[in-house]
Amino acid sequence: MRKLPVHVRAAGAVLLLIVLSVALAAWIAPYPPAEQNLAARLAAPDAAHLLGTDHLGRDTLSRLLDGGQFSLTIAALATVLTAVTGTAVGVLSARRRGWLDEFFTRTNDVLLAMPEMVVALFLVAALGTGYPSLLLALTVTGWTPFARLARALAYDVSARGFIEAAKVVGCPPSFIVLRHILPHLAGPLLGQATLRFGQFLINVGALSYLGLGVQPPQSDWGSMLAAAQPYAVRAPLTILVPGLVIFAVALCVTLIGQHVSRVTGSRLLLSTVPSRAVAHA
């Protein structure tokens, strides 16, 4: 068994440390995340506050750990929902073909042509701020890469001999999809999911930065950036810390995702799917 590259192992270790710290925030956070101490506002790091405090005297480390629960959870849920939705649409489109395939393909093309953040901003502004609308906006705008990948790969797998053999012996379509097609899609889709997670995390931070995420007194990494911006010169850690954590998580997940994509042979769709499938895509 080949050893993982050093950079992938390092990325996994950093990611695991951050995720475990966020998951155990209720036990390891030194202060309640919303507890204010105006006498210690914008304090520099010391023994009492390892990362200093914000403009309301709240402990930066405590809010960082607490805010990570929202940021990581919403990014993970969006990844799962978009992967399931996109895979279902892509496989259904490849299997049914005809007008249904044409409809899904044109819908996919339209959504891919529109910037994700613009559509997400419109949806969140229309539906209102908060957890459900933010998750819905990310799901609506994020399923298309999974659908395109799943459709192209499903076209290729469906043309192979063992699929024809399964049809000849009378296997129902649902069995063929679950037993023979989806297992061949799992690796490439997993690589796509890890890459998309980092993008979703950045999108969550951007929307929260604009005030469209969680509302006070709750926190997440994007809202921490927005609140700290006026005090960036006086207390630079208040804006550097959440920004660096978002960057670190997105980078680590992307490095892992690239490795998974290379291992599964799906780093680039056009170089991994046979020309027959690409022609259908």
Beta strands, then each sheet from edge to edge (+ up, - down):
end
